[in-house]
Amino acid sequence: MFKLWRKHKILTSLFTLALILMIFFGVRTVRQAIYWSDPAHHNESVKPWMTVGYVGKSWHLDPRAIDALAGLPPPVEGHPKPLVEIARDRGVPVETVIKEVEAAVATLKQAAPAP
């Protein structure tokens, strides 16, 4: 191992970096697969801490369609806001935003074809 390092420092460093990145993204993918395969995370009732993306993933719906139907602002790239922050920005109670999101989910679920 050390002989390889002495002869090919750049190549060994790049291989180590690639290995670390592969492990990082592999663990992340497996964690998400385990989390979303749990039936407890499917069709969850909407809570203030949730983002529209989370609601969409839980209900198997497009989050942007939920945004459009509920009249919510599009998310800022890289920083999705939870419903409680959206409500605070709009100056309305969080229950109002939750009802709008629930209505959008119900509308989209009704329009979706049955599997």
N, C-alpha and C positions, 0 to 999 in steps of 0.2 A: 504494500500500500504506500509506504513512504517512498519507495523507489519510484513508483508511478508519479507521486506528487513532485519529487525532485526533477523528473524529466519533463513532465507536462503540467505545469502549474495552472495555466490558463484553462486547458481542457478539463482538468480535474475540478477546478473551481466552477466552470460552467455546468459540468455534470452534477455536481453537488447542489448548485442552485436549482437546476431543473428537477432534481429529486425532491428538494424541499417544496418547490411549488406544486409538484404533482401530489405530494402527501397533503399539503394544505387544501388544495381544491378537491381532492378525493374525500377527505374527511368532511369538508363542508357539504359536498353533494350527498354523502351518505346520511349526514345529520338531517338535512332537509327532506330526504326521501323517507326517513324514519318518522319525522315529525308529521309530514302530510299524509302518510299512510295510516296514521292513527284515526279511526272513525270519530273520535271526540273532537277533531279539528275540522270536520266536514259540516257544513250548514250551521255554523255557530250563530247564536243570536248576536246582534251587533252591540258592541260595547264602546264606551268613549275612548278607550286606549287604542282601538284598532285604527289602522289606516285603510283607505279605500282599496289599496292593493291587497291587503290581508283579507278583507271582506270578499273581494273578487276571487281570490285563490280558494277561500273556504267554500264559496258557493259555486265554484267553477264557472265564473262569469268574467267578462272583460271589465277591468277596473275603469277604463276610460268611458265605457258605456254607462257604468254606474254614475261616474262624475257628470256626464251629460244629462242623464235623466234626473238626477238629484239637484242639478244646478250648482254643483260644486266647482271650485276653480281647479284647473289642471295642476298637477303637482310640479313643484320646482325640481329640476333635475338633480337627483342625488339626495334629496331631502323630502321624503313623503311626510305629510303632516297627519297626526292622529286626528280623529274627529273632534276631540275636545279643543284642539288648537284651531281647527277650521271654524268651529262655533264661536270661539273667542274673537277671532279675526272678523267674523261677520257681525258680532255683537248680538248673537241670539243664544238661547239656552241650548246645551248640547243635546237635549232630548228632541229638539226640533230637527237638528241635523240627522240624528239617528232615525227619526221617523221618515225623513226624506230618503235616506239610504235604504231603509227597509222597503219603502214603497217602490224604489227603483229596482231593488232585488226581486220583489214580487212580480213586477212588470216584465223584467227580463226572463225570469224563470217561466212565466206563463207563455212568453213568446218563443222560448227555446223548444226545439223538437224533443220529444221523449226518446230516450235511448232504446 
